[in-house]
Structure formats: structure tokens, C-alpha cells
């Protein structure tokens, strides 16, 4: 029979949902940008540019007051979160997508977006792309929740939201899609790339309809000229300098955060202080406010004095550090572009001073510097190249931008293997995987492959009992415990072979004499953490122990099971089953639960909300198997199987197979006791 042709309906659904996310993300993101323009006009008065409005309409005290009040308002809004720090921005979205941890809730996201609008609208030196991506990603999360998508398509849909947000911010659909593939997902597979492109393109179409179809730097890029081959090669040096400059910029941002953290001010006062710094800078250089498009126009038009460029370069960084360090919510992508532009202008001045370049080539180096610093900060050279090309529309920039971006990214990587985003996640104790295989080993845990069929023997057992167990046991390892049931070690089959030929020894030998050291693991260890322990070719399994001392045996992990599970993860065949032992052998006999186990019904713990069943938090106690999920549906409750990719939601209940002690430990984090069915 000939196989059916065409795209399966289920595969087509992700494209339809991506189109919904892209269109709605473009609408909401464009509306957000229009709202920011309205706020800035209301606070600073009319003007073609934010800097001209500040300079022409505000007195010095008003210039100080506007960002200070905006920061205070942004901090007051964050008080509604009651000290919690829900995911916001590109770095947190990367964690949700790649690590399958965390969730986005509409109310919390709305609060953060309002806070971001207060900061950006009042002149904070921070980008709009963070809030735009958050808006679209929140919409993607809601769509995934309504359509009950699994963890993998849910991650792709959130990536569609990030792409829509980036495309709306910069009118750059290709760069938006590539950014998600290169930085957020780390995956260029066609089944992932295609829906991302759909969302990015549709968001850009909506953005052009509402905000205009021009390239953002179209007029400024009119000054771009071709570079001779000697100056194209000179961009290698600019790339090295961009790599160093990116590390200095990241260091300054970290120092700013640490400085504000040491003050221990409540959010309204801390963010007001950051706004006061921005306001003070605005009294003599309002170009440092906001996105900083005016800075690029200043350094790219004509031949500004090196003192002006240096001043803009320094004070724009200070304004950004004050805004980000005080807790302002937004992106650093746009400030990074602006600082890179100033970096390129300074490099052009250096070349002009030695007679290697002329004044007409300044604008070209401005945009090359933008790409170089962005690539170095984000470790995303492909995105940087395409972004600058889409921002300017000038093909003449491609060769120098490509060379500078790749050199800048390599230089920054040699200094620090982490990008700005991965470093932010590492500070939170997370570590991003480096590909599909790395993702599998980091998001699969010992508890996922744990076997509880361990064979144990007392340390005082005679040799004959040890031999009897080895003969009955299908494996070749038994574990030795003491009188308190604490794990002492293990006995392998080869440990008894040399006693078999000497009956006089076997009469005096006990299990403790045969015991060798045991290699252990914890149930919450990732496979990435335990794989090096299998380097010993003679070691076929690990003993899994609890956290209590002395260690007690919980089960075992076989090397073969680890390899099989990882293969299934990499191939996208996540099949996980709960093994329940039967006392009877007849197929039609009633099911009997293991001794000490029972079924319990309890609300979905807070730490599990937003996660798929196969990605419950590392802190969850061992000995718990999710069997069924109870969720509201149309005014009634619905019982569904706890499939590995089912995403748990707030307000649902779960039926688990577990010991009473395990449920009580989990209950301490839930707050209410479980109800017995």
C-alpha cells in the first residue's frame, strides 16, 4: 500500500498556531511601541526625537524628575508581585524553552510589562525587544495551554513568540527567526525553523502595516560606502576590539547590578535612584535616553569630533548600567547596538588619524561596529550579520560585517565561553545544554531510569546465602546493608569465584568479607552528572541512595537503561512507563500495589506548574509516580492519563502512586494535605 502523501494534520497544526502567535504578536508589539511613543510625548512634550523633546521642552529639574518618577512608578508596579521574580526577558525565555523549567502566567507578565513601559516610556536606557518578546511569548504560552500542547511543541511555540517580538522591534524577520534558532533554541532543524519563520514573517507584515515598512536606519545608512579590501581586512582588528569591548560592557552591567543589590533598597526606591542617574545624564546629554537612535545618527552623519563620540560612548553605557542595574525590565539588545555604533566610530577616527581611511567611510564602520559588538555580547554572529543588513538595507556592509562579527564572537568566546544570556542563567544556577544530545542528558534524571528491584543481603550473611542470592538473581550484583539498613557496599559475581575451589574458606567467609566499595548516585542527579561514573568498564550499574545519613538504598541505575533512555530522548520518542509489580501471575488477576504504596490525590504543586510530566523539578521527592491528571473542563472535571508531554497547570489535581512518607514530604511544599481517594 502506498503511504499517504502530504503533511499530517498534527504537523500542520503547529504552523497554524505559529501564524496565530506571529499575527497577534505583531499586533500587540506594535501597539506596545505606539503606547511607549504616547507616554514619551506626554512626559517630554512633542518632538521628532526623544532627545530633542527633552532638550527643547524640559527644564533641568524636569529632566531629573521624569526618569526618577518613571523608575519609582515601575518599582511600585513590581510590588504587586510580592517579591517574586517570575520569568521575564530573553534569558528567562531561553531557560523555559531549553530547560523546560518555569512557566509564564498572564497576570504576572502583565504586571512586568506595565513596569517595563514605565521605565522605557520615561527615558530609561533599555530596549523594547525584551517586553515585545515577553508579550508574544506569553500569548504563545496561553495558546499552548488552551490547545494542550506537549512540552516540545510548546517550546517551539514560545520560540515563535520570541521571533515575533524581535521582528516587531526591528522590522527584521530574518534576523528575528535566526536569533531564535541560534540563541534561544540552538536548533536549525527544519521542523522547528519553519514555524519560527512563519511567526516572524507575519509579525513583520503586521508591524509594517501599523508602523511603516521602512528599514529603521534607512536614512542614516545612506552615508554607507564600499570599503576597499584593505579596510575590509582591517575589520578583523575591529572585531578583536569588539570582543574586548563586549566583555567590558557585560562586566559593567554585572557591577551595576551588584552595586544596587548592596544598597538593599525596595524596588521603588532602587529604580527611582537608577532613574535619577539617567535624569542627571539627560541634563547635559539627553541622547543617552531611550533606545539611543539619535546616537547612531550623530556618529554616522558627518565627522563628529572624537570627544563627542567618547562622551556618547561613556554616558550611554552609564545610563544603561543604571537602568538595568536598578532593576529596569527590558532588553539590552538596542543599547548594545548603540554602544557598538560608537565603538565603530572611534575605530574610524583611529584609521583617519593614521591616514588609512577618509571621512566618507565613517558611517560604514559605525554599522560594522554595531554588528561586531552585538555578535560578541550575544555570541550570535549570524544574527548580527543579518540584523544589520535588515536594519540598513545595504548589501555593501555584508563583507566587513561578516568578518567583524565572527572575529568579535570568537574573541569574546575565548575570554568567556558564556554569552550575556547564558551567563545570566548560570548566575541563577542553571546551565544551558549545547545541542540535542546535551539537552537530553541535562533534562533526564536518575529518577527517570531508576529500578527498585535491588537484591540486598546483610553484612553478616554467610557465604552460602550470598551464593544462593547470586544464583537466583538475574543480575550479577547484590548490595550489602548493615543492621540499620544502611548501604555498606556491593558484591559482584567475580568476587566469589576464587572461594569456590576452597571449601575450607567458604565456611568462615561472610558477606562483609566479600564487599567492595559501591558507586552511588542521587535520584535528583541529572544523567549528565552520573555518566562519568560509568567510565569504569566493569561498572554496569550505580546504587541510588537517599540524602539521609547513613545512606539508604533506594534503587539502582543500569548503564544500559541510561543509554536506551537517552536514545529515546534524542530521537524524540519519550516513552516513560511506571512499573508496578504483581503478586499474582495470572493476567486477569486483580492488580495489587507494592507494599507501602497507595494512590493519593493532591493539587499540582507550585514547583510543577507549567512543566510537563516528564520534567518535574529536581526537588520533587523520590518514590512518586504521576498516574492521572484531574482538570476542569466545561464546568465538570475530566480525568486524563499523565502522558510524558502533558503540561501541568495551576488548579489541576494529580493522582500519584507513592508512599505516604513521600507524599507528606511533598505536601510540606504544597501547604494542604492530600485527600485520599
C-alpha positions in Angstrom: 0.0 0.0 0.0 1.4 3.4 -1.0 2.0 5.7 2.0 -0.2 8.8 2.1 1.4 12.0 0.8 1.3 15.4 2.3 1.8 16.9 5.7 -0.1 15.2 8.6 -2.8 17.3 10.2 -1.0 17.3 13.6 2.2 18.6 11.9 0.2 21.3 10.1 -1.3 22.4 13.4 2.0 23.9 14.7 2.1 26.2 11.5 -1.4 27.4 12.2 -0.6 28.1 15.8 2.6 29.9 14.8 0.6 32.1 12.4 -1.7 33.0 15.3 1.2 33.8 17.6 3.0 35.8 14.9 0.0 37.9 13.9 -1.1 38.6 17.4 2.5 39.2 18.5 2.9 41.8 15.7 -0.4 43.5 16.7 0.4 43.6 20.4 4.0 44.5 19.9 3.2 47.4 17.6 0.6 48.5 20.0 3.1 48.5 22.8 5.5 50.6 20.8 2.8 53.1 19.9 1.9 53.2 23.6 5.5 54.0 24.5 5.6 56.8 22.0 2.5 58.2 23.5 4.0 58.0 27.1 7.2 59.8 25.9 5.2 62.5 24.2 3.1 63.0 27.3 6.1 63.3 29.6 8.6 65.1 27.4 6.4 67.0 25.0 6.4 67.0 21.2 9.5 66.4 19.2 10.8 64.3 16.3 13.3 62.6 18.6 13.2 62.0 22.3 16.5 63.9 22.8 15.2 67.0 21.0 12.0 66.9 23.0 13.9 66.7 26.3 16.3 69.5 25.2 13.5 71.8 23.9 10.6 71.2 26.3 12.0 70.3 29.8 13.7 72.4 32.4 16.7 70.9 34.2 14.6 69.8 37.2 12.0 68.3 35.0 14.8 66.3 33.2 15.8 64.9 36.6 12.2 64.3 37.6 10.8 62.4 34.6 13.0 59.2 34.7 13.1 59.3 38.5 9.3 59.3 38.7 9.2 56.7 35.9 11.6 54.4 37.8 9.6 54.9 41.1 6.3 54.0 39.3 7.9 50.9 37.7 9.1 49.8 41.1 5.7 50.3 42.7 4.1 48.2 40.0 6.5 45.4 40.7 5.4 45.4 44.4 2.2 43.7 43.1 4.4 40.6 42.5 5.0 40.4 46.3 8.7 39.9 46.0 8.5 37.1 43.4 10.6 37.2 40.3 8.7 35.5 37.5 10.5 34.9 34.2 10.9 38.0 32.1 13.1 38.7 29.1 15.1 36.8 26.6 17.3 35.0 29.2 14.4 33.6 31.2 12.6 32.6 28.0 15.7 30.6 26.9 15.5 28.7 30.2 11.8 27.9 29.7 12.5 26.7 26.1 15.7 24.7 26.6 15.5 23.5 30.1 11.7 23.1 30.3 11.6 24.9 33.6 9.4 27.7 34.7 6.1 29.0 33.4 4.6 32.3 32.2 1.4 33.4 33.9 -0.7 36.2 32.3 -1.2 38.3 35.4 2.4 38.3 36.4 3.5 39.0 32.8 1.1 41.9 32.5 2.5 43.5 35.7 6.0 43.2 34.4 5.1 44.7 31.0 3.5 47.7 32.7 6.6 48.1 34.8 8.8 47.9 31.6 6.6 50.5 29.9 7.1 52.9 32.9 10.8 52.5 32.6 11.1 52.8 28.8 8.5 55.5 28.5 10.2 57.8 31.0 13.6 57.6 29.2 15.2 54.5 30.7 18.2 53.3 28.6 16.9 49.9 27.8 15.4 48.2 24.7 11.9 47.4 23.8 12.6 44.0 22.4 12.5 42.3 25.8 9.0 43.4 26.5 7.9 42.7 22.9 9.2 39.2 23.1 7.6 38.7 26.5 4.2 39.8 25.2 4.3 37.4 22.3 5.8 34.5 24.4 3.0 34.9 26.9 0.5 34.7 24.1 2.2 31.6 22.9 2.0 30.1 26.3 -1.7 30.7 26.5 -2.2 29.2 23.1 -0.2 26.1 24.1 -2.2 25.8 27.3 -5.6 26.1 25.5 -4.6 23.6 22.8 -2.9 21.3 25.4 0.4 21.1 23.5 3.1 18.9 24.8 6.4 20.2 26.2 8.3 20.1 22.8 5.7 21.8 20.6 5.1 24.2 23.5 8.8 25.2 23.4 8.7 25.7 19.7 5.6 27.9 20.0 7.3 30.1 22.7 10.3 30.4 20.3 7.7 31.7 17.7 6.7 34.3 20.2 10.3 35.5 20.7 10.9 35.7 17.0 7.7 37.7 16.6 8.8 40.1 19.3 12.2 40.6 17.8 10.8 41.0 14.3 8.3 43.6 15.5 11.0 45.5 17.4 13.5 45.8 14.5 11.4 45.2 11.3 13.8 42.3 10.7 12.0 39.0 10.1 15.1 37.0 9.0 17.2 38.2 12.0 14.3 37.5 14.4 14.0 33.9 13.2 17.8 33.4 13.1 18.1 34.8 16.7 15.7 32.2 18.0 17.4 29.4 16.2 20.9 30.5 17.1 20.4 31.7 20.7 17.0 30.6 22.1 16.6 27.1 20.7 20.1 26.3 19.5 18.5 24.1 16.8 18.2 24.7 13.0 16.1 21.6 12.3 13.5 22.3 9.5 10.5 21.1 11.6 11.5 23.8 14.1 12.8 26.5 11.8 9.7 26.5 9.5 7.1 27.6 12.2 9.5 30.2 13.6 9.8 31.7 10.1 6.0 31.8 9.8 5.6 33.7 13.0 8.5 36.1 12.3 7.2 37.0 8.8 3.6 37.5 9.8 4.7 39.7 12.8 6.8 41.8 10.4 3.9 42.2 8.0 1.6 43.4 10.8 4.4 45.7 12.0 4.8 47.3 8.6 1.1 47.8 8.3 0.9 49.6 11.6 4.3 51.3 12.0 5.7 51.6 8.4 7.7 49.5 6.1 11.0 51.4 6.1 14.3 50.0 7.4 14.9 51.6 10.8 18.3 53.0 9.8 17.5 53.6 6.2 18.2 57.3 6.1 21.3 57.0 8.2 22.6 54.2 6.1 22.6 56.5 3.0 26.1 57.5 4.1 27.4 53.9 3.8 30.1 53.4 1.2 32.1 50.5 -0.2 35.3 49.7 1.6 38.5 48.7 -0.2 39.8 45.3 0.5 42.5 46.7 2.9 39.8 48.3 5.1 37.7 45.1 4.9 40.7 43.2 6.4 41.1 46.0 9.0 37.7 45.0 10.4 39.5 41.9 11.8 41.1 44.3 14.3 37.8 46.0 15.0 36.3 42.5 15.7 39.0 41.9 18.3 38.3 45.2 19.9 34.6 44.5 19.9 35.2 41.2 21.6 37.1 43.0 24.4 34.5 45.8 24.5 31.7 43.3 24.9 33.3 41.8 27.9 33.8 45.3 29.4 30.2 46.1 28.8 29.0 42.9 30.4 31.3 43.5 33.4 29.9 47.0 33.8 26.3 45.6 33.8 27.2 43.0 36.4 28.9 45.6 38.5 25.8 47.8 38.3 23.5 45.0 39.4 25.8 44.2 42.3 26.1 47.8 43.4 22.3 48.3 43.5 21.9 44.9 45.3 24.3 46.0 48.0 22.1 49.1 48.7 19.2 46.7 49.5 16.6 49.3 48.6 13.0 48.4 48.0 12.2 48.3 44.2 10.5 51.7 44.0 13.5 53.5 45.7 16.1 51.4 43.8 14.6 52.0 40.4 14.0 55.7 41.2 17.7 56.0 42.0 18.5 54.4 38.7 16.1 56.9 37.0 17.8 59.8 38.8 21.2 58.8 37.3 19.6 58.7 33.9 18.0 62.1 34.5 21.3 63.6 35.6 22.9 62.4 32.4 20.0 63.8 30.4 20.6 67.4 31.8 23.7 67.6 29.5 23.3 64.6 27.1 19.6 63.6 26.5 20.8 61.4 23.6 21.7 58.8 26.3 18.0 58.3 27.0 15.8 55.7 25.5 16.8 53.5 22.5 19.5 55.8 21.5 18.8 56.1 17.8 19.9 59.7 17.9 23.4 58.5 19.0 23.7 56.5 15.8 22.6 59.4 13.7 25.2 61.7 15.4 28.1 59.3 15.0 27.2 58.3 11.4 26.4 61.7 9.9 29.3 63.8 9.1 32.5 63.6 11.1 31.8 64.2 14.8 34.8 65.1 17.0 36.3 62.2 18.9 35.4 64.0 22.2 31.7 63.9 21.3 31.9 60.2 20.3 33.7 59.3 23.5 31.2 61.2 25.6 28.3 59.5 24.0 30.1 56.1 24.3 30.7 56.5 28.0 27.5 58.1 29.2 25.3 55.8 27.2 26.9 52.9 29.0 26.4 54.6 32.3 22.7 55.2 31.6 22.3 51.6 30.6 24.1 50.2 33.6 22.0 52.4 35.9 18.7 51.4 34.3 19.5 47.6 34.1 21.3 47.5 37.5 18.4 49.2 39.3 16.0 46.5 38.1 14.5 48.0 35.0 12.8 45.4 32.8 13.7 45.4 29.1 16.3 44.3 26.7 20.0 45.2 26.3 20.0 44.4 22.6 19.3 48.0 21.4 21.7 49.7 23.9 24.3 47.2 22.7 23.7 48.3 19.1 24.2 51.9 20.1 27.3 51.4 22.0 28.7 49.3 19.2 28.0 52.2 16.8 30.1 54.5 18.9 32.8 51.8 19.1 32.9 51.7 15.3 33.0 55.5 15.0 36.0 55.6 17.3 37.8 52.9 15.2 37.1 55.0 12.1 38.6 58.0 13.8 41.7 55.9 14.6 42.0 54.9 10.9 41.6 58.5 9.8 44.2 59.7 12.2 46.8 57.5 10.5 45.6 58.2 7.0 44.2 54.8 6.4 40.5 55.9 5.9 38.7 59.1 4.9 35.7 60.8 6.4 33.2 59.3 4.0 33.8 55.8 5.4 32.8 56.6 9.0 29.2 55.5 8.6 30.3 52.1 7.3 32.4 51.5 10.3 29.5 52.6 12.6 27.3 49.8 11.4 30.2 47.3 11.3 30.8 48.1 15.0 27.2 47.6 15.7 27.3 44.1 14.4 30.7 43.3 16.0 29.7 44.3 19.5 26.3 42.6 19.2 27.9 39.3 18.0 30.4 39.4 20.8 27.9 40.1 23.5 25.3 37.6 22.4 27.7 35.0 20.8 25.4 35.2 17.8 27.4 36.2 14.7 24.8 35.0 12.2 22.0 37.0 13.8 24.3 40.1 14.0 25.2 40.0 10.3 21.6 39.6 9.1 20.2 42.1 11.6 22.5 44.9 10.5 21.7 44.1 6.9 18.0 44.3 7.5 18.3 47.5 9.6 20.1 49.3 6.8 19.2 47.6 3.6 22.7 48.0 2.3 24.4 45.0 0.8 27.8 46.8 0.8 28.0 46.1 4.5 27.9 42.3 4.2 31.6 41.5 3.8 33.0 43.8 6.6 30.1 43.0 8.9 30.6 39.2 8.4 34.3 39.4 9.1 34.0 41.7 12.1 31.1 39.7 13.7 32.8 36.3 13.5 36.1 37.7 14.9 34.3 39.5 17.7 32.3 36.4 18.6 35.4 34.2 18.6 37.3 36.7 20.7 34.6 37.0 23.3 34.2 33.2 23.4 37.9 32.8 24.1 37.6 35.2 27.1 34.4 33.7 28.4 32.5 30.7 26.9 29.2 32.2 28.1 27.2 34.7 26.2 25.3 37.5 28.0 22.2 35.3 28.2 23.9 32.0 29.3 25.9 33.9 31.9 22.7 35.3 33.4 21.3 31.8 33.6 24.5 30.4 35.1 24.3 33.0 37.9 20.9 31.5 38.7 22.4 28.1 39.0 21.3 26.9 35.5 23.4 25.6 32.7 22.2 25.6 29.2 22.7 22.4 27.0 24.8 22.6 24.0 22.7 20.7 21.5 20.1 18.0 21.3 22.3 15.3 23.0 23.3 17.7 25.7 19.7 18.7 26.3 18.8 15.1 26.7 21.4 14.3 29.3 20.7 17.5 31.3 16.9 17.2 31.4 16.8 13.5 32.1 17.4 12.5 35.7 18.3 9.4 37.7 14.7 9.1 39.0 13.6 8.6 35.3 15.6 5.4 34.9 15.5 4.2 38.5 14.9 0.5 39.1 13.8 -0.6 42.6 14.4 -4.3 42.1 17.6 -4.3 44.2 18.7 -7.6 45.8 20.2 -7.0 49.3 21.9 -9.1 51.9 23.0 -8.4 55.5 26.7 -7.9 56.0 26.8 -10.8 58.5 25.2 -13.3 56.0 27.2 -16.5 55.4 28.8 -17.4 52.1 26.1 -19.9 51.3 23.4 -17.3 51.5 25.3 -15.0 49.2 25.8 -17.7 46.7 22.1 -18.6 46.8 21.1 -15.0 46.1 23.6 -14.7 43.2 22.1 -17.9 41.8 18.5 -16.7 42.0 19.2 -13.1 40.9 19.2 -12.4 37.1 22.0 -9.8 37.5 25.5 -10.2 38.9 25.4 -7.6 41.6 23.9 -7.7 45.1 24.0 -4.9 47.7 25.2 -5.3 51.3 23.4 -3.5 54.1 24.1 -3.4 57.9 21.8 -3.8 60.8 20.4 -0.3 60.4 19.6 -1.0 56.7 22.4 1.4 55.7 24.2 0.6 52.4 27.7 -0.8 53.1 28.8 -1.9 49.6 28.2 -4.3 46.8 29.2 -7.9 45.8 29.9 -8.8 42.2 29.8 -12.3 40.8 33.6 -12.3 40.2 34.2 -11.5 44.0 33.1 -15.1 44.9 34.8 -17.1 42.2 38.1 -17.7 43.9 36.4 -19.0 47.0 34.5 -21.8 45.2 37.5 -24.1 44.9 38.4 -23.9 48.6 35.5 -25.2 50.8 37.6 -24.6 54.0 37.4 -20.8 53.3 33.7 -20.6 52.5 32.8 -21.8 55.9 34.4 -18.8 57.6 33.5 -16.1 55.0 30.6 -13.7 55.4 29.2 -11.1 53.2 31.2 -8.3 54.7 34.4 -10.1 53.6 33.3 -10.1 50.0 32.1 -6.5 49.9 33.7 -3.9 47.6 33.0 -0.1 47.6 29.8 1.0 46.0 29.5 3.8 43.5 26.3 5.9 44.3 24.1 8.5 42.8 21.1 10.6 44.0 17.6 10.4 42.5 17.7 14.1 41.5 21.1 13.9 39.8 21.0 14.5 36.1 22.3 11.9 33.7 25.0 14.4 32.7 26.3 14.3 36.3 26.4 10.5 36.6 27.6 9.5 33.1 31.3 10.0 34.0 30.9 7.4 36.8 30.3 4.7 34.2 33.8 5.3 32.8 34.9 2.1 34.6 34.2 -0.6 32.0 33.5 -3.1 34.8 30.8 -1.0 36.4 27.4 -1.9 35.0 25.1 -0.1 37.5 25.0 2.6 40.2 23.4 2.4 43.6 20.8 5.2 44.1 20.8 6.4 47.7 18.8 9.0 49.7 20.0 12.2 51.2 19.9 11.0 54.8 22.9 9.7 56.6 23.8 6.9 56.8 22.8 6.4 53.1 20.0 4.1 52.5 19.5 2.2 49.2 16.6 3.5 47.1 17.3 1.5 43.9 19.8 1.1 41.1 20.5 2.6 37.7 21.9 0.4 34.9 24.2 1.8 32.2 22.1 0.0 29.6 18.9 1.8 30.8 20.7 5.2 30.6 21.8 4.6 27.0 18.3 3.4 26.0 16.6 6.4 27.6 19.0 8.9 26.0 18.5 7.4 22.6 14.7 7.8 23.0 15.1 11.4 24.1 17.3 12.3 21.2 15.0 10.7 18.7 12.0 12.4 20.2 10.4 9.2 21.4 9.9 10.0 25.0 8.1 6.9 26.3 8.1 6.5 30.0 6.3 3.7 31.9 5.6 3.1 35.5 6.5 -0.5 36.5 4.1 -2.0 39.1 4.9 -5.4 40.4 2.1 -8.1 40.6 2.0 -10.7 43.3 -0.1 -13.0 41.1 0.9 -14.3 37.7 -2.5 -14.6 36.0 -3.2 -11.8 33.5 -6.8 -11.4 34.7 -5.9 -11.2 38.4 -6.6 -8.0 40.4 -3.8 -5.5 40.5 -2.0 -5.3 43.8 0.1 -2.3 44.7 3.6 -2.7 46.0 3.9 -2.9 49.8 3.8 0.6 51.4 2.4 2.3 48.3 -1.0 3.8 47.8 -2.9 6.2 45.5 -3.1 9.8 46.6 -4.9 12.8 45.1 -3.3 16.2 45.7 -3.2 19.7 44.0 -0.5 20.2 41.4 2.5 21.6 43.5 3.6 25.1 42.7 7.0 23.8 41.6 5.3 21.6 39.0 3.0 24.2 37.4 3.9 24.8 33.8 6.1 21.7 33.4 5.4 18.5 31.5 5.1 15.3 33.4 8.5 14.2 32.2 10.2 17.3 33.5 9.1 17.6 37.2 11.5 19.6 39.3 14.7 18.2 40.7 13.5 18.9 44.2 10.5 16.6 44.0 10.8 13.6 46.4 11.5 10.2 45.1 9.0 7.4 45.1 6.2 9.3 43.4 4.7 8.3 40.0 2.1 10.6 38.4 -0.7 8.3 37.2 -3.7 10.5 36.3 -4.5 14.2 36.0 -7.8 15.7 37.0 -8.6 19.0 35.3 -11.7 21.2 35.0 -13.4 21.0 31.6 -16.6 22.9 30.7 -17.9 23.0 34.3 -17.0 19.4 35.1 -13.9 17.5 35.9 -12.0 15.4 33.4 -9.6 12.5 34.1 -6.8 12.2 31.7 -3.7 9.9 31.6 -0.5 11.5 32.8 1.4 11.2 29.5 5.1 12.4 29.5 4.4 15.5 27.5 1.2 16.6 29.4 1.9 20.1 30.8 0.6 20.6 34.4 -1.4 23.7 35.1 -2.5 25.6 38.2 -5.8 24.5 39.6 -5.4 20.9 38.4 -5.0 17.8 40.6 -2.9 14.8 40.2 -3.4 11.2 41.3 0.0 9.7 42.3 1.3 6.3 43.2 3.6 6.9 46.2 4.4 6.1 49.8 2.7 8.1 52.5 6.1 9.5 53.6 6.9 10.7 50.1 3.5 12.5 49.8 4.0 14.1 53.2 7.4 15.5 52.2 5.8 16.9 49.0 2.8 18.2 51.0 5.1 20.4 53.1 5.8 22.4 49.9 2.1 22.4 48.8 0.5 23.7 52.0 -2.5 21.4 52.2 -2.7 17.7 53.0 -3.6 15.4 50.1 -7.0 13.9 50.1 -7.2 10.1 50.0 -9.4 8.8 47.1 
